[in-house]
Amino acid sequence: MRRCAGCGRRAPQRELIRFAARDGVLVAGRNEPGRGAYTCRNLACFERASVRGMFTRVLRQQVRVGPELHGLYTDVTHG
């Protein structure tokens, strides 16, 4: 079970999207090394986590959140 950084809902890992920091940039990926931050599979949770600085808090480092990550939430085949 993991907690969404946007809404706080607890869910199994497979239901969430995992993010990690790579060289100060937020990247998506289950196999990325290091601490992970999770969001539900909806854009509102991702945006809420980003605006509130939750990725920085959970990952314990400053991260840049790029606009390309929004595509993860519009791609219905992501999984």
N, CA, C and O atoms as a Tinker XYZ file with bonds, in Angstrom:
   316  protein
     1  N      0.842000   -1.182000    0.000000    73     2
     2  CA     0.000000    0.000000    0.000000    64     1     3
     3  C      0.890000    1.250000    0.000000    63     2     4     5
     4  O      1.892000    1.328000    0.712000    81     3
     5  N      0.494000    2.200000   -0.807000    73     3     6
     6  CA     1.197000    3.476000   -0.879000    64     5     7
     7  C      0.171000    4.599000   -0.790000    63     6     8     9
     8  O     -1.022000    4.384000   -1.003000    81     7
     9  N      0.652000    5.805000   -0.471000    73     7    10
    10  CA    -0.229000    6.957000   -0.315000    64     9    11
    11  C     -0.002000    7.927000   -1.465000    63    10    12    13
    12  O      1.137000    8.220000   -1.827000    81    11
    13  N     -1.094000    8.419000   -2.035000    73    11    14
    14  CA    -1.026000    9.410000   -3.105000    64    13    15
    15  C     -0.515000   10.735000   -2.533000    63    14    16    17
    16  O     -1.008000   11.203000   -1.507000    81    15
    17  N      0.470000   11.334000   -3.198000    73    15    18
    18  CA     1.028000   12.613000   -2.752000    64    17    19
    19  C      0.059000   13.767000   -3.001000    63    18    20    21
    20  O      0.244000   14.856000   -2.457000    81    19
    21  N     -0.965000   13.543000   -3.813000    73    19    22
    22  CA    -1.926000   14.600000   -4.113000    64    21    23
    23  C     -3.122000   14.613000   -3.179000    63    22    24    25
    24  O     -3.426000   15.635000   -2.565000    81    23
    25  N     -3.806000   13.470000   -3.071000    73    23    26
    26  CA    -5.045000   13.425000   -2.281000    64    25    27
    27  C     -4.898000   12.684000   -0.959000    63    26    28    29
    28  O     -5.756000   12.808000   -0.085000    81    27
    29  N     -3.830000   11.920000   -0.800000    73    27    30
    30  CA    -3.612000   11.196000    0.445000    64    29    31
    31  C     -4.272000    9.829000    0.511000    63    30    32    33
    32  O     -4.157000    9.142000    1.526000    81    31
    33  N     -4.955000    9.423000   -0.542000    73    31    34
    34  CA    -5.630000    8.118000   -0.564000    64    33    35
    35  C     -4.600000    7.003000   -0.561000    63    34    36    37
    36  O     -3.579000    7.091000   -1.243000    81    35
    37  N     -4.867000    5.958000    0.205000    73    35    38
    38  CA    -4.010000    4.772000    0.213000    64    37    39
    39  C     -4.519000    3.792000   -0.824000    63    38    40    41
    40  O     -5.724000    3.569000   -0.942000    81    39
    41  N     -3.583000    3.197000   -1.589000    73    39    42
    42  CA    -3.952000    2.252000   -2.638000    64    41    43
    43  C     -2.774000    1.316000   -2.890000    63    42    44    45
    44  O     -1.637000    1.648000   -2.557000    81    43
    45  N     -3.036000    0.156000   -3.473000    73    43    46
    46  CA    -1.931000   -0.740000   -3.855000    64    45    47
    47  C     -1.034000   -0.054000   -4.884000    63    46    48    49
    48  O     -1.500000    0.763000   -5.677000    81    47
    49  N      0.250000   -0.391000   -4.865000    73    47    50
    50  CA     1.215000    0.224000   -5.772000    64    49    51
    51  C      0.780000    0.166000   -7.221000    63    50    52    53
    52  O      0.961000    1.139000   -7.953000    81    51
    53  N      0.218000   -0.934000   -7.651000    73    51    54
    54  CA    -0.129000   -1.108000   -9.069000    64    53    55
    55  C     -1.214000   -0.133000   -9.532000    63    54    56    57
    56  O     -1.376000    0.074000  -10.735000    81    55
    57  N     -1.955000    0.466000   -8.602000    73    55    58
    58  CA    -3.002000    1.420000   -8.968000    64    57    59
    59  C     -2.480000    2.854000   -9.060000    63    58    60    61
    60  O     -3.212000    3.750000   -9.480000    81    59
    61  N     -1.233000    3.077000   -8.676000    73    59    62
    62  CA    -0.662000    4.418000   -8.627000    64    61    63
    63  C      0.487000    4.550000   -9.624000    63    62    64    65
    64  O      1.034000    3.552000  -10.093000    81    63
    65  N      0.842000    5.789000   -9.939000    73    63    66
    66  CA     1.997000    6.063000  -10.789000    64    65    67
    67  C      3.140000    6.490000   -9.875000    63    66    68    69
    68  O      2.971000    7.356000   -9.017000    81    67
    69  N      4.303000    5.873000  -10.069000    73    67    70
    70  CA     5.463000    6.165000   -9.216000    64    69    71
    71  C      6.375000    7.185000   -9.896000    63    70    72    73
    72  O      6.596000    7.145000  -11.106000    81    71
    73  N      6.894000    8.096000   -9.080000    73    71    74
    74  CA     7.846000    9.101000   -9.538000    64    73    75
    75  C      9.086000    9.038000   -8.675000    63    74    76    77
    76  O      9.018000    8.647000   -7.510000    81    75
    77  N     10.213000    9.418000   -9.237000    73    75    78
    78  CA    11.474000    9.513000   -8.515000    64    77    79
    79  C     12.226000   10.728000   -9.048000    63    78    80    81
    80  O     11.831000   11.328000  -10.048000    81    79
    81  N     13.303000   11.077000   -8.375000    73    79    82
    82  CA    14.132000   12.200000   -8.816000    64    81    83
    83  C     15.379000   11.665000   -9.506000    63    82    84    85
    84  O     16.061000   10.779000   -8.991000    81    83
    85  N     15.661000   12.214000  -10.672000    73    83    86
    86  CA    16.891000   11.873000  -11.391000    64    85    87
    87  C     17.579000   13.187000  -11.734000    63    86    88    89
    88  O     17.089000   13.954000  -12.563000    81    87
    89  N     18.703000   13.443000  -11.100000    73    87    90
    90  CA    19.462000   14.684000  -11.321000    64    89    91
    91  C     18.607000   15.929000  -11.117000    63    90    92    93
    92  O     18.714000   16.891000  -11.877000    81    91
    93  N     17.757000   15.910000  -10.086000    73    91    94
    94  CA    16.937000   17.063000   -9.754000    64    93    95
    95  C     15.691000   17.246000  -10.596000    63    94    96    97
    96  O     15.019000   18.273000  -10.501000    81    95
    97  N     15.378000   16.256000  -11.423000    73    95    98
    98  CA    14.204000   16.327000  -12.290000    64    97    99
    99  C     13.279000   15.170000  -11.943000    63    98   100   101
   100  O     13.729000   14.038000  -11.773000    81    99
   101  N     11.997000   15.454000  -11.840000    73    99   102
   102  CA    11.017000   14.424000  -11.544000    64   101   103
   103  C     10.807000   13.549000  -12.772000    63   102   104   105
   104  O     10.549000   14.054000  -13.864000    81   103
   105  N     10.917000   12.226000  -12.589000    73   103   106
   106  CA    10.710000   11.273000  -13.672000    64   105   107
   107  C      9.758000   10.180000  -13.203000    63   106   108   109
   108  O      9.729000    9.830000  -12.023000    81   107
   109  N      8.989000    9.652000  -14.132000    73   107   110
   110  CA     8.067000    8.563000  -13.817000    64   109   111
   111  C      8.754000    7.243000  -14.107000    63   110   112   113
   112  O      9.523000    7.127000  -15.061000    81   111
   113  N      8.474000    6.254000  -13.283000    73   111   114
   114  CA     9.028000    4.932000  -13.542000    64   113   115
   115  C      9.075000    4.057000  -12.316000    63   114   116   117
   116  O      9.570000    4.463000  -11.264000    81   115
   117  N      8.564000    2.869000  -12.455000    73   115   118
   118  CA     8.572000    1.909000  -11.354000    64   117   119
   119  C      9.975000    1.451000  -10.993000    63   118   120   121
   120  O     10.229000    1.101000   -9.840000    81   119
   121  N     10.886000    1.446000  -11.948000    73   119   122
   122  CA    12.224000    0.913000  -11.713000    64   121   123
   123  C     13.287000    1.972000  -11.485000    63   122   124   125
   124  O     14.476000    1.656000  -11.448000    81   123
   125  N     12.876000    3.219000  -11.331000    73   123   126
   126  CA    13.842000    4.283000  -11.047000    64   125   127
   127  C     14.386000    4.082000   -9.633000    63   126   128   129
   128  O     13.621000    3.781000   -8.717000    81   127
   129  N     15.691000    4.245000   -9.444000    73   127   130
   130  CA    16.270000    4.045000   -8.109000    64   129   131
   131  C     15.925000    5.184000   -7.151000    63   130   132   133
   132  O     15.580000    6.286000   -7.579000    81   131
   133  N     16.020000    4.909000   -5.877000    73   131   134
   134  CA    15.827000    5.929000   -4.851000    64   133   135
   135  C     14.415000    5.985000   -4.323000    63   134   136   137
   136  O     13.579000    5.130000   -4.613000    81   135
   137  N     14.172000    7.029000   -3.531000    73   135   138
   138  CA    12.850000    7.228000   -2.938000    64   137   139
   139  C     11.815000    7.433000   -4.027000    63   138   140   141
   140  O     12.125000    7.942000   -5.104000    81   139
   141  N     10.611000    7.043000   -3.748000    73   139   142
   142  CA     9.534000    7.202000   -4.713000    64   141   143
   143  C      8.379000    7.992000   -4.139000    63   142   144   145
   144  O      8.115000    7.944000   -2.938000    81   143
   145  N      7.699000    8.712000   -4.995000    73   143   146
   146  CA     6.468000    9.425000   -4.657000    64   145   147
   147  C      5.400000    8.900000   -5.606000    63   146   148   149
   148  O      5.687000    8.628000   -6.772000    81   147
   149  N      4.188000    8.756000   -5.125000    73   147   150
   150  CA     3.109000    8.162000   -5.903000    64   149   151
   151  C      1.938000    9.120000   -6.016000    63   150   152   153
   152  O      1.680000    9.919000   -5.116000    81   151
   153  N      1.225000    9.027000   -7.149000    73   151   154
   154  CA    -0.039000    9.743000   -7.294000    64   153   155
   155  C     -1.062000    8.791000   -7.896000    63   154   156   157
   156  O     -0.718000    7.808000   -8.552000    81   155
   157  N     -2.327000    9.113000   -7.653000    73   155   158
   158  CA    -3.413000    8.386000   -8.303000    64   157   159
   159  C     -3.275000    8.607000   -9.805000    63   158   160   161
   160  O     -2.501000    9.459000  -10.243000    81   159
   161  N     -4.004000    7.862000  -10.571000    73   159   162
   162  CA    -3.916000    7.978000  -12.031000    64   161   163
   163  C     -4.832000    9.064000  -12.585000    63   162   164   165
   164  O     -5.437000    8.884000  -13.642000    81   163
   165  N     -4.937000   10.191000  -11.879000    73   163   166
   166  CA    -5.707000   11.302000  -12.441000    64   165   167
   167  C     -4.895000   12.589000  -12.322000    63   166   168   169
   168  O     -4.123000   12.773000  -11.381000    81   167
   169  N     -5.085000   13.454000  -13.277000    73   167   170
   170  CA    -4.303000   14.678000  -13.390000    64   169   171
   171  C     -4.471000   15.601000  -12.191000    63   170   172   173
   172  O     -3.525000   16.290000  -11.807000    81   171
   173  N     -5.656000   15.626000  -11.595000    73   171   174
   174  CA    -5.903000   16.515000  -10.448000    64   173   175
   175  C     -4.961000   16.183000   -9.289000    63   174   176   177
   176  O     -4.444000   17.091000   -8.638000    81   175
   177  N     -4.735000   14.914000   -9.029000    73   175   178
   178  CA    -3.828000   14.525000   -7.942000    64   177   179
   179  C     -2.394000   14.930000   -8.258000    63   178   180   181
   180  O     -1.681000   15.421000   -7.383000    81   179
   181  N     -1.966000   14.727000   -9.501000    73   179   182
   182  CA    -0.624000   15.117000   -9.905000    64   181   183
   183  C     -0.432000   16.623000   -9.744000    63   182   184   185
   184  O      0.574000   17.063000   -9.188000    81   183
   185  N     -1.382000   17.409000  -10.222000    73   183   186
   186  CA    -1.274000   18.867000  -10.136000    64   185   187
   187  C     -1.291000   19.343000   -8.692000    63   186   188   189
   188  O     -0.537000   20.248000   -8.335000    81   187
   189  N     -2.130000   18.753000   -7.861000    73   187   190
   190  CA    -2.201000   19.118000   -6.445000    64   189   191
   191  C     -0.859000   18.832000   -5.760000    63   190   192   193
   192  O     -0.363000   19.660000   -4.997000    81   191
   193  N     -0.276000   17.666000   -6.031000    73   191   194
   194  CA     1.018000   17.325000   -5.439000    64   193   195
   195  C      2.106000   18.287000   -5.906000    63   194   196   197
   196  O      2.975000   18.679000   -5.126000    81   195
   197  N      2.054000   18.661000   -7.170000    73   195   198
   198  CA     3.048000   19.567000   -7.723000    64   197   199
   199  C      2.938000   20.969000   -7.116000    63   198   200   201
   200  O      3.938000   21.547000   -6.690000    81   199
   201  N      1.723000   21.506000   -7.080000    73   199   202
   202  CA     1.497000   22.865000   -6.565000    64   201   203
   203  C      1.834000   22.963000   -5.075000    63   202   204   205
   204  O      2.390000   23.966000   -4.629000    81   203
   205  N      1.507000   21.951000   -4.328000    73   203   206
   206  CA     1.746000   21.962000   -2.881000    64   205   207
   207  C      3.176000   21.575000   -2.490000    63   206   208   209
   208  O      3.511000   21.570000   -1.306000    81   207
   209  N      4.010000   21.257000   -3.461000    73   207   210
   210  CA     5.395000   20.897000   -3.177000    64   209   211
   211  C      5.559000   19.521000   -2.546000    63   210   212   213
   212  O      6.547000   19.261000   -1.859000    81   211
   213  N      4.610000   18.662000   -2.774000    73   211   214
   214  CA     4.650000   17.344000   -2.151000    64   213   215
   215  C      5.740000   16.443000   -2.741000    63   214   216   217
   216  O      6.278000   15.591000   -2.034000    81   215
   217  N      6.071000   16.616000   -4.016000    73   215   218
   218  CA     7.142000   15.800000   -4.588000    64   217   219
   219  C      8.465000   16.121000   -3.899000    63   218   220   221
   220  O      9.240000   15.215000   -3.591000    81   219
   221  N      8.725000   17.393000   -3.660000    73   219   222
   222  CA     9.934000   17.809000   -2.963000    64   221   223
   223  C      9.948000   17.250000   -1.544000    63   222   224   225
   224  O     10.979000   16.773000   -1.071000    81   223
   225  N      8.827000   17.308000   -0.879000    73   223   226
   226  CA     8.734000   16.824000    0.500000    64   225   227
   227  C      8.939000   15.307000    0.573000    63   226   228   229
   228  O      9.746000   14.828000    1.369000    81   227
   229  N      8.218000   14.559000   -0.247000    73   227   230
   230  CA     8.286000   13.101000   -0.200000    64   229   231
   231  C      9.653000   12.591000   -0.647000    63   230   232   233
   232  O     10.193000   11.660000   -0.051000    81   231
   233  N     10.209000   13.191000   -1.683000    73   231   234
   234  CA    11.501000   12.737000   -2.209000    64   233   235
   235  C     12.685000   13.300000   -1.434000    63   234   236   237
   236  O     13.824000   12.881000   -1.638000    81   235
   237  N     12.414000   14.248000   -0.546000    73   235   238
   238  CA    13.432000   14.854000    0.317000    64   237   239
   239  C     14.546000   15.541000   -0.457000    63   238   240   241
   240  O     15.712000   15.512000   -0.064000    81   239
   241  N     14.156000   16.162000   -1.574000    73   239   242
   242  CA    15.085000   16.968000   -2.370000    64   241   243
   243  C     14.288000   17.833000   -3.335000    63   242   244   245
   244  O     13.158000   17.506000   -3.696000    81   243
   245  N     14.896000   18.945000   -3.748000    73   243   246
   246  CA    14.249000   19.814000   -4.714000    64   245   247
   247  C     14.186000   19.103000   -6.059000    63   246   248   249
   248  O     15.177000   18.535000   -6.518000    81   247
   249  N     13.024000   19.138000   -6.683000    73   247   250
   250  CA    12.868000   18.535000   -8.004000    64   249   251
   251  C     12.129000   19.501000   -8.919000    63   250   252   253
   252  O     11.255000   20.252000   -8.486000    81   251
   253  N     12.501000   19.463000  -10.196000    73   251   254
   254  CA    11.802000   20.252000  -11.201000    64   253   255
   255  C     10.751000   19.339000  -11.821000    63   254   256   257
   256  O     11.052000   18.222000  -12.242000    81   255
   257  N      9.527000   19.826000  -11.871000    73   255   258
   258  CA     8.420000   19.061000  -12.437000    64   257   259
   259  C      8.168000   19.580000  -13.846000    63   258   260   261
   260  O      7.677000   20.695000  -14.026000    81   259
   261  N      8.502000   18.776000  -14.836000    73   259   262
   262  CA     8.361000   19.182000  -16.229000    64   261   263
   263  C      6.946000   18.985000  -16.753000    63   262   264   265
   264  O      6.234000   18.094000  -16.290000    81   263
   265  N      6.533000   19.803000  -17.711000    73   263   266
   266  CA     5.185000   19.705000  -18.270000    64   265   267
   267  C      4.932000   18.414000  -19.044000    63   266   268   269
   268  O      3.778000   18.040000  -19.255000    81   267
   269  N      5.995000   17.728000  -19.470000    73   267   270
   270  CA     5.820000   16.488000  -20.226000    64   269   271
   271  C      5.174000   15.382000  -19.389000    63   270   272   273
   272  O      4.619000   14.432000  -19.943000    81   271
   273  N      5.241000   15.496000  -18.074000    73   271   274
   274  CA     4.646000   14.474000  -17.205000    64   273   275
   275  C      3.118000   14.495000  -17.252000    63   274   276   277
   276  O      2.481000   13.500000  -16.903000    81   275
   277  N      2.529000   15.591000  -17.671000    73   275   278
   278  CA     1.067000   15.659000  -17.798000    64   277   279
   279  C      0.557000   14.627000  -18.793000    63   278   280   281
   280  O     -0.579000   14.166000  -18.680000    81   279
   281  N      1.381000   14.261000  -19.764000    73   279   282
   282  CA     1.000000   13.277000  -20.761000    64   281   283
   283  C      0.712000   11.909000  -20.185000    63   282   284   285
   284  O     -0.022000   11.126000  -20.789000    81   283
   285  N      1.269000   11.608000  -19.043000    73   283   286
   286  CA     1.009000   10.324000  -18.388000    64   285   287
   287  C     -0.468000   10.158000  -18.033000    63   286   288   289
   288  O     -0.985000    9.041000  -17.988000    81   287
   289  N     -1.125000   11.259000  -17.789000    73   287   290
   290  CA    -2.516000   11.221000  -17.335000    64   289   291
   291  C     -3.511000   11.322000  -18.456000    63   290   292   293
   292  O     -4.707000   11.129000  -18.237000    81   291
   293  N     -3.051000   11.622000  -19.658000    73   291   294
   294  CA    -3.957000   11.669000  -20.794000    64   293   295
   295  C     -3.818000   10.429000  -21.661000    63   294   296   297
   296  O     -4.628000   10.191000  -22.557000    81   295
   297  N     -2.777000    9.639000  -21.386000    73   295   298
   298  CA    -2.535000    8.404000  -22.134000    64   297   299
   299  C     -3.286000    7.265000  -21.448000    63   298   300   301
   300  O     -2.856000    6.781000  -20.401000    81   299
   301  N     -4.399000    6.837000  -22.027000    73   299   302
   302  CA    -5.234000    5.825000  -21.388000    64   301   303
   303  C     -4.611000    4.434000  -21.419000    63   302   304   305
   304  O     -5.081000    3.536000  -20.720000    81   303
   305  N     -3.555000    4.238000  -22.223000    73   303   306
   306  CA    -2.927000    2.924000  -22.288000    64   305   307
   307  C     -1.780000    2.795000  -21.307000    63   306   308   309
   308  O     -1.167000    1.730000  -21.226000    81   307
   309  N     -1.467000    3.851000  -20.552000    73   307   310
   310  CA    -0.374000    3.795000  -19.588000    64   309   311
   311  C     -0.685000    2.758000  -18.534000    63   310   312   313
   312  O     -1.823000    2.652000  -18.077000    81   311
   313  N      0.315000    1.996000  -18.147000    73   311   314
   314  CA     0.026000    1.046000  -17.114000    64   313   315
   315  C      1.197000    0.290000  -16.714000    63   314   316
   316  O      1.108000   -0.567000  -15.834000    81   315
